[in-house]
């Protein structure tokens, strides 16, 4: 038995892939889960509309920004700028101080602060509201102590945009659509070329007059239609079962979805081209797409709360950009002018994966 056990150890140690799976993957998953899964908030972009511009509102604004939880992204001049600030997609909260804030606090013993939040991610919106309210309450206590314990109250009023009832389904449906389209499309195509090789039909394809780009497009075309049908079913369920709103253009939503499906299918073909077996292709699809799509796309956990390195990695996740597009169309009802950058990124990714697939497939032909 002992020589046999030693032989198995030697086989494992010589196989780099086995060593990576045994030791590398657990470490990577612990680090990924440890840093990505957090309920804390930090560096949240906010805007402030200060209608009073007195010493108290300035102090309160400084308290919010210096807390480490918020970053002042913009100083608004009027209520008309609020909607546009949210539609740009960067702002998560707008803090509004009423007119004569300090004067009312001193004479009437109370003043009002309105908090307007982007509730397309209800859990995050609740946390941001709680953090802001806590900082304002702390400042209120400090103000009372500074003014000989004269009782005053800073009243906060909260308004939730895009999801006033704070339904969690508004957050989960765009994420679920993204995950299903990404995984199903990529996994369906990732086993296509390896399956041809394993069942022995690759020779027939190789001797055909088709060029590599034609073979790849031929592989992708049927799956585009099948994935599009899958998308329609998901959208119908979201609309009639979960009452998910569609405030934007349906045509634009379908066009963006076809682009994302094409990107996912091209990625699946690339995985298939570099894989030696169906099993390897399936494992690559699951481990390279499933966990990163869930953790680093902003689907469940806010990206701005993660370490900088994970934020940088999230930029290469196609699902991150598609979720932004879905929320802009379905919840905010905005047009292409507000997410053309995300669309361009998906288009570039699609072209890149197709080119890489053709290149890798040519290498296989040789």
WOVENCOR-V313430 format. One record per pair of residues at least 6 apart in sequence whose ideal C-beta (glycine too) atoms are under 6 Angstrom apart, sorted by the first residue. I is the first residue (numbers start at 1). J is the second residue. D is the distance in Angstrom with one decimal. If there is no record, write none. Layout:
i->(I,I)
j->(J,J)
d->(D,D)
//
This chain:
i->(12,35,35,36,36,36,36,37,38,41,41,41,42,42,43,43,44,44,44,45,45,45,45,45,46,46,47,47,47,47,47,47,48,48,48,49,49,50,50,51,51,51,52,52,52,52,54,54,56,56,57,57,60,63,63,64,64,65,67,69,73,73,82,85,86,87,87,87,92,92,93,93,94,96,97,98,101,104,105,105,109,110,110,111,112,113,114,115,115,115,115,116,117,117,117,117,118,119,119,119,119,119,120,120,120,120,121,122,122,122,122,124,129,133,136,136,140,162,163,169,173,173,174,174,174,175,177,178,178,178,179,181,182,182,182,185,185,185,185,186,186,186,186,186,187,188,189,189,189,189,190,190,190,190,190,191,191,192,192,193,193,194,194,194,194,194,195,196,212,212,212,213,216,216,220,223,224,227,231,238,246,247,248,248,253,256,259,260,262,263,263,263,263,266,266,266,267,269,270,270,270,271,271,271,272,273,273,273,274,275,292,293,296,296,297,297,297,297,298,298,303,303,314,318,321,321,321,324,325,325,328,328,328)
j->(18,307,310,295,301,306,310,301,305,69,127,305,69,305,71,304,70,92,128,71,73,90,91,92,70,93,73,74,76,85,91,94,61,75,95,76,96,57,97,97,98,99,97,99,100,101,101,102,101,102,97,101,139,135,139,70,135,72,135,131,90,91,94,91,118,332,334,338,118,128,117,128,116,114,113,112,111,111,111,152,152,153,155,154,155,156,157,129,132,156,158,159,125,128,129,160,161,125,160,162,163,166,162,163,327,331,171,163,166,168,171,302,158,156,154,156,154,331,170,242,238,244,323,326,327,299,234,319,322,323,293,261,264,293,319,227,261,264,265,264,267,268,285,289,285,223,223,265,268,269,268,271,272,281,285,278,281,219,272,272,273,272,275,277,278,281,278,202,358,361,362,358,269,357,265,265,261,261,257,244,330,333,329,333,329,325,346,322,350,318,346,349,350,350,353,354,353,357,353,356,357,281,284,285,281,357,360,361,360,281,317,319,314,317,317,319,320,323,320,323,311,314,320,349,342,345,346,342,339,342,334,338,339)
d->(5.2,5.2,5.8,4.4,5.6,5.6,6.0,6.0,5.4,5.7,5.3,5.8,5.7,5.8,5.4,5.1,5.2,5.1,5.8,5.3,4.1,5.1,5.5,5.9,4.9,4.5,5.8,4.3,5.2,5.1,5.1,4.8,5.5,5.8,5.0,4.2,4.5,5.0,5.0,5.8,5.9,4.8,5.2,5.8,5.9,3.8,5.9,4.0,5.7,4.0,4.4,5.0,5.6,5.6,5.3,5.2,5.8,4.9,5.6,5.2,5.9,5.9,5.4,4.7,5.5,5.7,5.0,5.4,5.2,5.9,4.9,5.3,4.4,4.2,6.0,4.8,4.9,4.6,4.2,5.5,5.0,4.6,5.9,5.7,5.0,5.0,4.8,5.8,5.7,5.9,4.8,4.8,4.4,5.9,5.9,5.6,5.8,4.3,3.7,5.7,3.9,5.9,4.8,5.8,5.1,4.8,5.1,5.8,4.1,5.8,6.0,5.4,5.3,5.2,5.5,5.9,4.6,4.5,4.6,4.6,4.8,4.8,5.3,3.9,5.4,3.4,5.5,4.8,5.2,5.2,5.5,5.8,5.0,5.6,5.5,4.8,5.4,3.7,5.0,4.8,5.2,3.8,5.4,5.7,4.6,5.4,5.7,5.0,3.2,5.1,4.2,4.2,4.7,4.3,4.7,4.6,5.1,5.1,5.6,4.1,5.9,5.5,5.2,5.7,4.7,5.0,5.7,4.5,5.0,4.4,5.4,5.2,5.5,5.4,4.6,5.3,5.9,4.5,5.2,3.9,5.4,3.1,3.7,4.4,4.9,5.1,5.4,4.7,5.3,5.6,5.6,5.3,4.1,5.6,3.7,4.7,4.9,4.5,5.2,5.3,4.5,5.6,5.1,5.9,5.4,5.4,4.0,5.1,5.6,3.8,5.8,4.6,4.4,5.1,5.4,3.9,4.5,5.7,5.6,5.9,5.7,5.1,5.3,5.4,4.2,5.1,5.6,5.2,5.0,5.2,5.1,5.7,4.9)
//
